[in-house]
Amino acid sequence: MVCTRPTLEKYVELYLKRSATPTYPKDAMAIMFMLDISPGMRVLEAGSGSGALSLYLARCVGERGSVVSVEKREDHSLAARANYSLWAKAHSFPDRIVDWHVGDMSADTEEALRPSEIIRAKKLSKELSDESFDGVALDMAEPGPSLATVARVLKPGRFVVCYLPNITQVLQTLSMVKIQNLNLQVVRTVECQMRNWTFEPNPRIVTKAMRLKEDLPEQIITVARPSHAQDTHTAFLVQFTKTA
Ligand SMILES: C[S@@+](CC[C@H](N)C(=O)[O-])C[C@H]1O[C@@H](n2cnc3c(N)ncnc32)[C@H](O)[C@@H]1O
């Protein structure tokens, strides 16, 4: 038997405290590729949720990079930070890569906010003041109203990926880009499928060998098939790029 520390995949699947549904590892992996991010880059994320995607993004951009993570619910933001810190401490991974913000990505006004919220909104609008992001990941039910801000802060030629559990959300998001006449162009929409397989001895062959008193090497595996239990659909990923 081999004992290993939980990988980030296992941490997200088994140990992460869920305040909101986390981005699944198979989708997080695809988001990293679709954003085309690498060490040293600056990435924007909303919402923080349980902090799973924040961890993947932080690992990808590394110590020279940064992640700005925006979450409208304070309880979710605190939960995401706690999940991140627990992992970071256990792996001597720097905490400071992610800047956590409580705020609404779709808000474009400071009206009707309480004083503490105004301070937060000002801090966030400072982060979102220029075209400085190499990539944006949006995992929220309605990304449409946030896309104007995203289009403003993303560098030209770089990518936005929206994580959307149902196809109705995909259609709404595509419509919002057209309605607002944003300089975002769809690159592609994908669904990531990953099939688990089962490998095991065939009981009939094992029984026959036992009847014939034949030795069957323990290592022989005679059945290989897709597992009955599968993670089937999780989400659609819509990738946009910013045009000039
Ligand atoms: C599905 S969760 C995100 C999970 C996260 N990607 C993770 O891996 O743990 C969606 C989050 O988006 C937040 N959210 C929804 N609309 C938002 C907005 N306009 N601005 C900021 N956060 C928002 C929700 O409160 C929720 O916590």
PDBQT file of the ligand as one rigid body, heavy atoms in Angstrom, charges set to zero:
ROOT
HETATM    1  C1  LIG A 301     -20.765  28.007  -8.483  1.00  0.00    +0.000 C 
HETATM    2  S1  LIG A 301     -20.085  29.168  -7.382  1.00  0.00    +0.000 S 
HETATM    3  C2  LIG A 301     -18.396  29.321  -7.861  1.00  0.00    +0.000 C 
HETATM    4  C3  LIG A 301     -17.557  28.152  -7.411  1.00  0.00    +0.000 C 
HETATM    5  C4  LIG A 301     -16.075  28.355  -7.580  1.00  0.00    +0.000 C 
HETATM    6  N1  LIG A 301     -15.700  28.456  -8.971  1.00  0.00    +0.000 N 
HETATM    7  C5  LIG A 301     -15.286  27.222  -6.922  1.00  0.00    +0.000 C 
HETATM    8  O1  LIG A 301     -14.529  26.535  -7.638  1.00  0.00    +0.000 OA
HETATM    9  O2  LIG A 301     -15.457  26.984  -5.730  1.00  0.00    +0.000 OA
HETATM   10  C6  LIG A 301     -20.780  30.680  -7.966  1.00  0.00    +0.000 C 
HETATM   11  C7  LIG A 301     -20.457  31.859  -7.074  1.00  0.00    +0.000 C 
HETATM   12  O3  LIG A 301     -20.657  33.058  -7.802  1.00  0.00    +0.000 OA
HETATM   13  C8  LIG A 301     -21.133  34.044  -6.907  1.00  0.00    +0.000 C 
HETATM   14  N2  LIG A 301     -21.716  35.113  -7.740  1.00  0.00    +0.000 N 
HETATM   15  C9  LIG A 301     -22.864  35.068  -8.448  1.00  0.00    +0.000 A 
HETATM   16  N3  LIG A 301     -23.049  36.241  -9.100  1.00  0.00    +0.000 NA
HETATM   17  C10 LIG A 301     -21.991  37.042  -8.794  1.00  0.00    +0.000 A 
HETATM   18  C11 LIG A 301     -21.618  38.375  -9.156  1.00  0.00    +0.000 A 
HETATM   19  N4  LIG A 301     -22.375  39.109  -9.948  1.00  0.00    +0.000 N 
HETATM   20  N5  LIG A 301     -20.462  38.888  -8.668  1.00  0.00    +0.000 NA
HETATM   21  C12 LIG A 301     -19.673  38.135  -7.837  1.00  0.00    +0.000 A 
HETATM   22  N6  LIG A 301     -19.987  36.868  -7.454  1.00  0.00    +0.000 NA
HETATM   23  C13 LIG A 301     -21.125  36.323  -7.927  1.00  0.00    +0.000 A 
HETATM   24  C14 LIG A 301     -22.103  33.264  -6.023  1.00  0.00    +0.000 C 
HETATM   25  O4  LIG A 301     -22.386  33.935  -4.807  1.00  0.00    +0.000 OA
HETATM   26  C15 LIG A 301     -21.370  31.943  -5.848  1.00  0.00    +0.000 C 
HETATM   27  O5  LIG A 301     -20.591  31.938  -4.676  1.00  0.00    +0.000 OA
ENDROOT
TORSDOF 0
